[in-house]
Amino acid sequence: MRLVPRPFVGIFFGLFSVFTLFGTSMTIVGAALPRILGDFGWGYASAGAVIAAGAAAYFLASLASGKVIRRLGPKAAIILGVSLCVLGLAFFASSPAFLLNFALNAIIGAGQGLIEPVVSWSTLKMDEEGAGRPMNLMHGAFAIGAVAGPVALGLVMGGGLSWTLLFRAIALLLGICGLVLALLPFSRLDGPAEPKEAAEGTGERGKKENKRGRGAAYWLGFICLLLYVGAETGISNWIAEYFVRIFGAEPSYASLAVSLFWAGLLAGRFATPLVYRGTRSERLFVAFAILLVAATGALCALGFVARPGFPLWAPSTLTFASGFGCSIIYPTTISLVGGACREYQSEAVSFAISGGGLGLFAFPFLMSAIAQAFGIRVGFASYALIAILTAVSCAALARTIDRARG
């Protein structure tokens, strides 16, 4: 069975290109933060406010995107999102003015909040089996962009060029992708792709289970992504500092730890759809969530027993495993929620994604406060706790879907 049905191949690769650049745009501001602080003379509060503006706009746009998709259609909605990103990225950091960059990053966040739900909803429509393989593959594009952005920034600065050029380059490439998207036949997505399991549970009891399952899946999807994004951002944002402070790693090696996390996530998103041929993706979903808990918990435990000279291969392996455990949670949550809530699929998918947007906004503040008050060991322990809560919510969503299927 093809990962992507032939009629959708062009649309899939068009969206894949946009989502790769989307991943780059989501990480490039953080990667450029040291230069932004130095060149613009901003304090941490100003930089944090600019980043928070993007996260807040992302949350609001993703929350509204379901209705936008219904009213405008997926093509117009994603072109609007791409246009907002192009506008923001073309001018972001062109001036040190705080208010200007605050507004521009909010525009970028709003565009990102429209792009992701459209990409996820469209990918759901391409999934004829309902096993979530196209979704995992699509979200692998985000990981490619997340890895490529900081690497490209390093190359640009290493070549003696201005770091702001990368923002303009991403804007240009996104603009080209927007023109390509305008030519693609999105009308082929109008007919929903019903998975084989959709015919199950058609008895009276099955219908009641399906109705209850849809309502529970709608809310559990939001909770899953809220907690998952908290765990993902917590680990990826703090792992380098954790390696330096706790394991005595050199800063150059510690930055590699961030790449190891994203490499694990990238490996899982590409390997899973190629290797796994089953149709009960919710079971694999729970297994990966358990791996996330085990790897993050072990990293936390190592932090309390590590001494100077501690071998770095152990935390490095666990960092990769944490990324691998994270890999399919986000895309599978979207697939399960979209499959359960077909009558209002765009709203359900958008609502779930807005949970991730809220996590992206809220958890950095919470976890920074914990680390500041109690130290990075306790701060990282809080990430392990969030990982446990993520696994519990994943198990609840999987059980809801399993019961609804009968």
RODOBA-174854 format. One record per residue (C-alpha): x negated, y, z negated; residue number from 1. Coordinates in Angstrom, 1 decimal, padded with zeros to 4 digits. Layout:
<bakes>
       xx       yy       zz   seq
        X        Y        Z   NUM
...
</bakes>
This chain:
<bakes>
       xx       yy       zz   seq
    000.0    000.0    000.0     1
   -001.4    003.4    001.0     2
   -002.1    005.8   -001.9     3
   -000.3    008.5    000.0     4
    002.4    007.7    002.6     5
    001.4    008.8    006.2     6
    004.0    011.6    006.6     7
    002.6    013.3    003.5     8
   -001.1    013.1    004.2     9
   -001.5    016.6    005.5    10
    000.5    018.2    002.7    11
   -001.4    016.1    000.1    12
   -004.8    017.2    001.3    13
   -003.7    020.8    001.7    14
   -002.5    020.8   -002.0    15
   -005.7    018.9   -003.0    16
   -007.8    021.7   -001.6    17
   -005.8    024.3   -003.5    18
   -005.9    022.3   -006.7    19
   -009.7    022.0   -006.5    20
   -010.0    025.8   -006.3    21
   -007.4    026.0   -009.0    22
   -009.7    024.0   -011.3    23
   -012.6    026.3   -010.4    24
   -010.5    029.4   -011.2    25
   -009.5    027.9   -014.6    26
   -013.1    027.5   -015.8    27
   -015.0    030.2   -014.1    28
   -014.1    033.0   -016.5    29
   -015.3    031.0   -019.5    30
   -018.5    030.0   -017.6    31
   -019.2    033.6   -016.8    32
   -018.4    034.8   -020.3    33
   -022.0    035.4   -021.4    34
   -022.7    037.7   -018.4    35
   -019.3    039.4   -018.9    36
   -020.2    040.2   -022.5    37
   -023.7    041.4   -021.6    38
   -023.0    043.4   -018.5    39
   -019.7    045.0   -019.6    40
   -020.6    045.5   -023.2    41
   -017.5    043.9   -024.5    42
   -017.0    042.4   -027.9    43
   -015.6    039.0   -028.7    44
   -012.2    040.5   -029.4    45
   -012.0    042.2   -026.0    46
   -013.1    039.1   -024.2    47
   -010.7    036.9   -026.2    48
   -007.8    039.3   -025.3    49
   -008.6    039.1   -021.6    50
   -008.7    035.3   -021.8    51
   -005.5    035.2   -023.8    52
   -003.7    037.4   -021.3    53
   -004.4    034.8   -018.6    54
   -003.2    031.9   -020.8    55
    000.0    033.8   -021.9    56
    000.9    034.6   -018.3    57
    000.2    031.0   -017.3    58
    002.6    029.8   -019.9    59
    005.4    032.2   -018.9    60
    005.0    031.5   -015.2    61
    004.9    027.8   -015.6    62
    008.0    028.0   -017.8    63
    009.9    029.9   -015.0    64
    008.4    027.9   -012.1    65
    011.2    025.3   -012.1    66
    013.8    027.9   -011.2    67
    011.4    029.6   -008.7    68
    010.9    026.3   -006.9    69
    014.6    025.8   -006.7    70
    015.3    029.3   -005.4    71
    012.4    029.8   -003.1    72
    011.4    026.3   -002.2    73
    007.9    024.7   -002.8    74
    006.2    026.3    000.1    75
    007.2    029.9   -000.7    76
    006.6    029.3   -004.5    77
    003.0    028.0   -004.0    78
    002.2    030.7   -001.5    79
    003.3    033.3   -004.0    80
    001.1    031.6   -006.7    81
   -001.9    031.5   -004.3    82
   -001.3    035.2   -003.4    83
   -001.3    036.3   -007.0    84
   -004.5    034.4   -007.6    85
   -006.2    035.9   -004.6    86
   -005.2    039.4   -005.7    87
   -006.5    038.9   -009.2    88
   -009.7    037.1   -008.3    89
   -010.6    039.6   -005.5    90
   -010.8    042.4   -008.0    91
   -011.5    040.8   -011.4    92
   -014.8    042.0   -012.9    93
   -015.2    044.6   -010.2    94
   -015.2    047.2   -013.0    95
   -016.0    046.9   -016.8    96
   -012.6    048.6   -017.6    97
   -010.9    046.4   -020.2    98
   -007.3    047.2   -019.3    99
   -007.9    046.6   -015.6   100
   -009.4    043.2   -016.2   101
   -006.7    042.4   -018.8   102
   -004.1    043.0   -016.2   103
   -006.0    041.2   -013.4   104
   -006.5    038.1   -015.5   105
   -002.8    038.1   -016.4   106
   -002.1    038.2   -012.6   107
   -004.4    035.3   -012.1   108
   -002.8    033.3   -014.9   109
    000.7    034.0   -013.5   110
   -000.5    032.6   -010.1   111
   -002.0    029.6   -011.7   112
    001.3    029.0   -013.6   113
    003.1    028.8   -010.3   114
    000.6    026.7   -008.5   115
    000.3    023.8   -010.9   116
    004.1    022.9   -011.1   117
    004.5    023.1   -007.4   118
    001.5    020.8   -006.8   119
    002.7    018.3   -009.4   120
    006.4    018.4   -008.2   121
    005.3    018.0   -004.6   122
    003.0    015.0   -005.5   123
    005.9    013.4   -007.3   124
    007.9    013.5   -004.1   125
    005.1    011.7   -002.3   126
    005.0    008.8   -004.8   127
    007.1    006.1   -003.2   128
    006.1    003.4   -005.7   129
    006.6    005.6   -008.8   130
    003.3    004.2   -010.3   131
    001.7    007.6   -010.6   132
   -001.4    006.9   -008.4   133
   -001.0    010.0   -006.1   134
   -000.6    012.1   -009.2   135
   -003.8    010.8   -010.8   136
   -005.7    011.3   -007.5   137
   -004.3    014.9   -007.2   138
   -005.3    015.9   -010.7   139
   -008.8    014.5   -009.9   140
   -009.1    017.6   -007.7   141
   -008.8    019.8   -010.8   142
   -011.7    018.0   -012.4   143
   -013.8    018.4   -009.3   144
   -013.1    022.2   -009.4   145
   -013.7    022.3   -013.2   146
   -017.2    020.7   -012.7   147
   -018.1    022.7   -009.5   148
   -017.2    026.1   -010.8   149
   -019.9    026.4   -013.5   150
   -022.5    024.7   -011.2   151
   -021.8    027.1   -008.4   152
   -022.1    030.0   -010.8   153
   -025.5    028.8   -012.0   154
   -026.6    028.5   -008.4   155
   -025.4    032.0   -007.5   156
   -027.2    033.5   -010.5   157
   -030.2    031.4   -009.9   158
   -030.4    032.8   -006.4   159
   -030.5    036.3   -007.8   160
   -027.0    037.2   -006.6   161
   -024.3    038.9   -008.5   162
   -022.2    036.6   -010.6   163
   -019.1    038.4   -009.5   164
   -019.5    037.1   -005.9   165
   -018.1    033.8   -007.0   166
   -014.8    035.3   -007.9   167
   -014.6    036.9   -004.4   168
   -015.6    033.6   -002.8   169
   -012.8    031.7   -004.6   170
   -010.3    034.4   -003.6   171
   -011.4    034.1    000.0   172
   -011.1    030.3    000.0   173
   -007.7    030.4   -001.7   174
   -006.5    032.9    000.9   175
   -007.6    030.5    003.7   176
   -005.8    027.6    001.9   177
   -002.7    029.8    001.6   178
   -002.6    030.3    005.4   179
   -003.0    026.5    005.9   180
   -000.1    025.8    003.5   181
    002.1    028.1    005.4   182
    001.7    025.8    008.4   183
    002.4    022.5    006.6   184
    005.8    020.7    006.9   185
    007.0    021.0    003.3   186
    010.5    020.2    004.5   187
    009.4    016.5    004.5   188
    009.5    016.7    000.7   189
    013.3    017.4    000.6   190
    014.2    013.7    000.4   191
    013.2    012.5   -003.1   192
    011.1    009.4   -003.2   193
    012.8    007.0   -005.5   194
    010.6    004.4   -007.1   195
    011.5    000.8   -007.2   196
    012.4    001.0   -010.9   197
    015.1    003.6   -010.2   198
    017.6    000.8   -009.5   199
    017.0   -000.8   -012.8   200
    019.2   -000.3   -015.8   201
    022.4    000.3   -013.8   202
    024.7   -001.5   -016.3   203
    026.8    000.4   -018.8   204
    024.2    000.0   -021.5   205
    021.4    000.9   -019.0   206
    023.3    004.1   -018.1   207
    023.5    005.2   -021.7   208
    019.8    004.4   -022.3   209
    018.9    006.4   -019.1   210
    020.9    009.4   -020.3   211
    019.3    009.4   -023.7   212
    015.9    008.7   -022.2   213
    016.1    011.7   -019.8   214
    016.8    014.1   -022.7   215
    014.0    012.6   -024.9   216
    011.5    012.5   -022.0   217
    012.2    016.2   -021.3   218
    011.1    017.2   -024.8   219
    008.4    014.6   -025.2   220
    006.7    015.7   -022.0   221
    006.4    019.2   -023.5   222
    005.0    017.9   -026.8   223
    002.6    015.5   -025.1   224
    001.0    018.2   -022.9   225
    001.0    020.7   -025.8   226
   -001.0    018.3   -028.0   227
   -003.1    016.9   -025.1   228
   -004.3    020.3   -023.9   229
   -005.2    021.1   -027.5   230
   -007.4    018.0   -027.7   231
   -008.9    018.5   -024.2   232
   -009.7    022.2   -024.7   233
   -011.0    021.6   -028.2   234
   -013.4    018.9   -027.1   235
   -014.6    020.6   -023.9   236
   -015.0    024.0   -025.5   237
   -016.9    022.9   -028.6   238
   -018.8    019.8   -027.6   239
   -022.0    021.8   -026.6   240
   -022.0    023.6   -029.9   241
   -021.4    020.3   -031.7   242
   -024.4    018.7   -030.0   243
   -026.7    021.6   -031.0   244
   -025.6    022.1   -034.6   245
   -025.0    018.5   -035.6   246
   -027.2    016.4   -033.4   247
   -030.1    018.9   -033.0   248
   -029.8    018.8   -029.2   249
   -031.5    021.5   -027.0   250
   -029.1    024.0   -025.5   251
   -029.9    022.7   -022.0   252
   -029.0    019.2   -023.0   253
   -025.9    020.4   -024.9   254
   -024.5    022.0   -021.7   255
   -024.9    018.6   -020.1   256
   -022.5    017.2   -022.7   257
   -019.7    019.4   -021.2   258
   -020.5    017.9   -017.8   259
   -020.4    014.4   -019.3   260
   -016.9    015.0   -020.7   261
   -015.6    016.3   -017.4   262
   -017.4    013.5   -015.5   263
   -015.6    010.9   -017.6   264
   -012.3    012.7   -016.9   265
   -013.1    012.8   -013.2   266
   -014.1    009.1   -013.1   267
   -010.9    008.0   -014.8   268
   -008.6    010.1   -012.5   269
   -010.2    008.6   -009.3   270
   -010.9    005.1   -010.5   271
   -007.4    004.4   -012.0   272
   -005.4    004.8   -008.8   273
   -007.9    002.8   -006.9   274
   -008.2   -000.1   -009.4   275
   -004.9   -000.3   -011.1   276
   -002.2   -001.9   -008.9   277
    000.6   -002.4   -011.5   278
    003.8   -000.4   -011.6   279
    004.1    000.0   -015.4   280
    001.9    003.1   -015.7   281
    003.3    003.9   -019.2   282
    001.4    000.9   -020.7   283
   -001.9    002.1   -019.2   284
   -001.1    005.6   -020.3   285
   -001.0    004.4   -024.0   286
   -004.2    002.4   -023.6   287
   -006.1    005.5   -022.4   288
   -004.6    007.6   -025.2   289
   -005.9    005.0   -027.7   290
   -009.4    005.2   -026.1   291
   -009.3    009.0   -026.5   292
   -008.5    008.5   -030.2   293
   -011.3    005.9   -030.7   294
   -014.0    007.9   -028.9   295
   -013.1    011.2   -030.5   296
   -012.8    009.6   -033.9   297
   -016.2    008.0   -033.5   298
   -017.7    011.3   -032.4   299
   -016.3    012.9   -035.5   300
   -017.6    010.1   -037.8   301
   -021.1    010.4   -036.2   302
   -021.1    014.1   -037.1   303
   -020.8    013.3   -040.8   304
   -023.7    010.7   -040.8   305
   -026.1    012.2   -038.3   306
   -029.5    013.3   -039.4   307
   -032.3    015.2   -037.6   308
   -033.7    013.0   -034.8   309
   -030.4    011.2   -034.3   310
   -030.5    009.4   -030.9   311
   -028.4    011.4   -028.4   312
   -027.3    008.5   -026.3   313
   -024.6    007.5   -028.8   314
   -022.7    010.8   -028.9   315
   -023.3    011.2   -025.1   316
   -021.7    007.9   -024.4   317
   -018.7    008.8   -026.7   318
   -018.3    012.1   -025.0   319
   -018.0    010.4   -021.6   320
   -015.6    008.0   -023.1   321
   -013.5    010.8   -024.6   322
   -013.3    012.4   -021.1   323
   -012.3    009.0   -019.6   324
   -009.6    008.6   -022.2   325
   -008.3    012.0   -021.4   326
   -008.2    011.3   -017.7   327
   -004.8    010.0   -016.9   328
   -002.8    011.5   -019.8   329
   -001.8    014.8   -018.1   330
   -000.9    013.4   -014.7   331
    000.9    010.4   -016.0   332
    003.0    012.5   -018.4   333
    004.1    014.5   -015.4   334
    004.9    011.4   -013.4   335
    006.9    009.8   -016.3   336
    008.9    013.0   -017.0   337
    009.5    013.6   -013.3   338
    010.7    010.0   -012.8   339
    013.0    010.1   -015.8   340
    014.6    013.5   -015.0   341
    015.4    013.3   -011.3   342
    018.5    015.4   -011.5   343
    016.5    018.4   -012.7   344
    013.1    017.3   -011.8   345
    011.5    020.7   -011.0   346
    012.7    022.2   -014.3   347
    011.5    019.1   -016.3   348
    008.1    019.1   -014.7   349
    007.7    022.9   -015.2   350
    008.8    022.6   -018.8   351
    006.3    019.9   -019.6   352
    003.5    021.9   -017.9   353
    004.5    025.0   -019.9   354
    003.8    022.9   -023.0   355
    000.2    022.6   -021.8   356
    000.2    026.3   -021.1   357
    001.3    027.0   -024.7   358
   -001.5    024.6   -026.0   359
   -004.0    026.5   -023.8   360
   -003.0    029.7   -025.5   361
   -002.5    028.6   -029.1   362
   -005.0    025.9   -029.9   363
   -008.3    027.9   -029.3   364
   -007.2    030.4   -032.0   365
   -006.3    027.6   -034.4   366
   -009.4    025.6   -034.0   367
   -011.7    028.6   -034.0   368
   -010.2    029.6   -037.4   369
   -010.7    026.1   -038.8   370
   -014.3    025.9   -037.6   371
   -015.0    029.4   -038.9   372
   -013.6    028.6   -042.3   373
   -014.8    025.1   -042.9   374
   -017.6    024.4   -040.5   375
   -017.9    022.7   -037.1   376
   -017.8    019.1   -038.6   377
   -014.3    019.8   -040.1   378
   -013.4    021.7   -036.9   379
   -014.2    018.7   -034.8   380
   -012.3    016.5   -037.2   381
   -009.2    018.6   -036.4   382
   -009.7    017.7   -032.8   383
   -009.7    014.1   -033.7   384
   -006.4    014.6   -035.6   385
   -004.9    016.3   -032.5   386
   -006.0    013.3   -030.5   387
   -004.2    011.0   -032.8   388
   -001.0    013.1   -032.6   389
   -001.4    013.1   -028.8   390
   -001.6    009.3   -028.8   391
    001.5    009.1   -031.0   392
    003.5    011.4   -028.6   393
    002.3    009.4   -025.6   394
    003.4    006.2   -027.2   395
    006.8    007.7   -028.0   396
    007.2    008.9   -024.4   397
    006.1    005.5   -023.0   398
    008.6    003.7   -025.3   399
    011.4    006.1   -024.2   400
    010.7    005.4   -020.5   401
    010.4    001.6   -021.1   402
    013.7    001.5   -022.9   403
    015.4    003.6   -020.3   404
    014.2    001.1   -017.6   405
    015.8   -001.7   -019.5   406
</bakes>
